[in-house]
Amino acid sequence: MAVDLFIEPALRRWRSYDRRLRRHTDKSLEHRAQDLESGLLDWYTEHYGLGYDPGCIHHLAHSFAEILFHGTKTIPEGTSERDR
């Protein structure tokens, strides 16, 4: 499935966001999703030489970003994932 192909590069791009955009003031979900979309489009073109459907990448990037953005919120000490 195409989504599986994008998981690893999406996580790498997401984790490197703060380092790459250290001085950028807009750290919103929308900006992070746009950055992820741009990175996935570039990654796919670089590794496979053909363009992937931009609408599909847009949807994937925004879906990944929503999950990753909300998943990176800190969990209060003394609680576990299940307690949330």
Contact map, one row per residue, 1 for C-alpha under 8 A:
111110000000000000000000000000000000000000000000000000000000000000000000000000000000
111111000000000000000000000000000000000000000000000000000000000000000000000000000000
111111100000000000000000000000000000000000000000000000000001000000000000000000000000
111111100000000000000000000000000000000000000000000000000000000000000000000000000000
111111110000000000000000000000000000000000000000000000000000000000000000000000000000
011111111100000000000000000000000000000100000000000000000000000000000000000000000000
001111111110000000000000000000000000000000000000000000000000000000000000000000000000
000011111111000000000000000000000000000000000000000000000000000000000000000000000000
000001111111100000000000000000000000000100100000000000000000000000000000000000000000
000001111111110000000000000000000001001100000000000000000000100100000000000000000000
000000111111111000000000000000000000000000000000000000000000000000000000000000000000
000000011111111100000000000000000000000000000000000000000000000000000000000000000000
000000001111111110000000000000000001001000000000000000000000000000000000000000000000
000000000111111110000000000000010001000000000000000000000000000000010000000000000000
000000000011111111000000000000000000000000000000000000000000000000000000000000000000
000000000001111111110000000000000000000000000000000000000000000000000000000000000000
000000000000111111111100000000010000000000000000000000000000000000000000000000000000
000000000000001111111100000000000000000000000000000000000000000000000000000000000000
000000000000000111111100000000000000000000000000000000000000000000000000000000000000
000000000000000111111100000000000000000000000000000000000000000000000000000000000000
000000000000000011111111000000000000000000000000000000000000000000000000000000000000
000000000000000011111111000000000000000000000000000000000000000000000000000000000000
000000000000000000001111100000000000000000000000000000000000000000000000000000000000
000000000000000000001111111000000000000000000000000000000000000000000000000000000000
000000000000000000000011111000000000000000000000000000000000000000000000000000000000
000000000000000000000001111100100000000000000000000000000000000000000000000000000000
000000000000000000000001111110110000000000000000000000000000000000000000000000000000
000000000000000000000000011111110000000000000000000000000000000000000000000000000000
000000000000000000000000001111111000000000000000000000000000000011001000000000000000
000000000000000000000000000111111100000000000000000000000000010000000000000000000000
000000000000000000000000011111111110000000000000000000000000000000000000000000000000
000000000000010010000000001111111111000000000000000000000000000010000000000000000000
000000000000000000000000000011111111100000000000000000000000110111000000000000000000
000000000000000000000000000001111111110000000000000000000000110000000000000000000000
000000000000000000000000000000111111111000000000000000000000000000000000000000000000
000000000100110000000000000000011111111100000000000000000000100010000000000000000000
000000000000000000000000000000001111111110000000000000001101110000000000000000000000
000000000000000000000000000000000111111111000000000000000000000000000000000000000000
000000000100100000000000000000000011111111100000000000000000000000000000000000000000
000001001100000000000000000000000001111111110000000000001000100000000000000000000000
000000000000000000000000000000000000111111111000001101001000000000000000000000000000
000000000000000000000000000000000000011111111100000000000000000000000000000000000000
000000001000000000000000000000000000001111111110000000000000000000000000000000000000
000000000000000000000000000000000000000111111111111100000000000000000000000000000000
000000000000000000000000000000000000000011111111111100000000000000000000000000000000
000000000000000000000000000000000000000001111111100000000000000000000000000000000000
000000000000000000000000000000000000000000111111100000000000000000000000000000000000
000000000000000000000000000000000000000000011111111000000000000000000000000000000000
000000000000000000000000000000000000000000011111111000000000000000000000000000000000
000000000000000000000000000000000000000000011001111100000000000000000000000000000000
000000000000000000000000000000000000000010011001111111000000000000000000000000000000
000000000000000000000000000000000000000010011000011111011000000000000000000000000000
000000000000000000000000000000000000000000000000001111111000000000000000000000000000
000000000000000000000000000000000000000010000000001111111100000000000000000000000000
000000000000000000000000000000000000000000000000000011111110000000000000000000000000
000000000000000000000000000000000000000000000000000111111111000000000000000000000000
000000000000000000000000000000000000100110000000000111111111100000000000000000000000
000000000000000000000000000000000000100000000000000001111111110000000000000000000000
000000000000000000000000000000000000000000000000000000111111111000000000000000000000
001000000000000000000000000000000000100000000000000000011111111100000000000000000000
000000000100000000000000000000001101100100000000000000001111111110000000000000000000
000000000000000000000000000001001100100000000000000000000111111111000000000000000000
000000000000000000000000000000000000000000000000000000000011111111100000000000000000
000000000100000000000000000000001000000000000000000000000001111111110000000000000000
000000000000000000000000000010011001000000000000000000000000111111111000000000000000
000000000000000000000000000010001000000000000000000000000000011111111100000000000000
000000000000000000000000000000000000000000000000000000000000001111111110000000000000
000000000000010000000000000000000000000000000000000000000000000111111111000000000000
000000000000000000000000000010000000000000000000000000000000000011111111100000000000
000000000000000000000000000000000000000000000000000000000000000001111111100000000000
000000000000000000000000000000000000000000000000000000000000000000111111100000000000
000000000000000000000000000000000000000000000000000000000000000000011111110000000000
000000000000000000000000000000000000000000000000000000000000000000001111111000000000
000000000000000000000000000000000000000000000000000000000000000000000001111100000000
000000000000000000000000000000000000000000000000000000000000000000000000111110111001
000000000000000000000000000000000000000000000000000000000000000000000000011111100000
000000000000000000000000000000000000000000000000000000000000000000000000001111100000
000000000000000000000000000000000000000000000000000000000000000000000000000111110000
000000000000000000000000000000000000000000000000000000000000000000000000001111111111
000000000000000000000000000000000000000000000000000000000000000000000000001001111111
000000000000000000000000000000000000000000000000000000000000000000000000001000111111
000000000000000000000000000000000000000000000000000000000000000000000000000000111111
000000000000000000000000000000000000000000000000000000000000000000000000000000111111
000000000000000000000000000000000000000000000000000000000000000000000000001000111111
